[in-house]
């Protein structure tokens, strides 16, 4: 794995957000996971640091953590506080659980012992550790931990077999020209060909990738609307994630023809999409979000992938996708979003339709 990858620490932060934690304390240097922390502030999650220094690396910073927890409770009165380890605090063996026990406050303290190399460096290891820590204080069930752990393990396997973590260096590629690809979709519809649009997106990124599904296709192709397939089951996942599915479903221009699962099940919902696509036998299929979760060799007709990763373009072409389009910065654009976010590709299609 020679590409820089998302950190287990960052994954722990996002998972705490999904669990509804109001304040997160990073036990480490003030700059650790700075960008992720600032992005989470836009979601309404307060991220605090113990700001460990060189002296703390030698003598420890347990008192600093205890003091920070007390300050956080006094300032914000949160119901749930996350305490997340970093490379610095974990390498020196800080006992964060002991520090949490010393604090006498009326709040759940979820201590996540993780660092940049935790679980062989897989970012999902940080998320799994967070789920187990949340379970230990009773805010998530055993069944939900088991389900989500399975999904996260499947996500790791997906990236290692088909994605950016395969091992070899992958040069960034920004995909095919959006106008050319958009014209190909409209040509297929003009010719009366069957078109399927598959949303297989991860959590809040669905707000951007689903934008193409908000186009009023019936206005332009009343007798040849695309078929909609989506992983927007509103009954699966934590309340925070289920609400994303509710909002996406409310925003799209027509009802979903086939629902494959929840927004946190993207590593496996691609397989359910494959089954439906094999029956539909469409002439052209567009797969949005995490397209490499769909084995394109099992999908009839032409195929288009819409991804947010320039380093996923080459693997997607190797898989057999005919065209690949990129949407840059999908994660940062959708973090904190509560409704559909404009997609450059969808806007290109709209421009050609007018």
Secondary structure, DSSP 8 states (H G I E B T S, - for coil): --S----HHHHHHHHHHHTT-SEEEEES-TTTTHHHHHHHHTTT-EEEE----HHHHHH--HHHHHHHHHHHHHHH--SEEEEEE-HHHHHTT--HHHHHHH---SSEEEEE---TTGGGG-HHHHHHHHHHHHHHTTSS-HHHHHHHHHHHHHHHHHHHHTSTTSSS------BS-HHHHHHHHHHHHHTT--EEEEEE--GGGHHHHGGGGGS-HHHH-TTS--EEEE---TTSS-HHHHHHHHHHHHHSSS--SEE---TT-HHHHHHHHHHHHHHH--SEEEEEESGGGS-GGGS-SEEEEEES-GGGHHHHHHHT-SEEEE-TTHHHHHTT--S----HHHHHHHHHH-
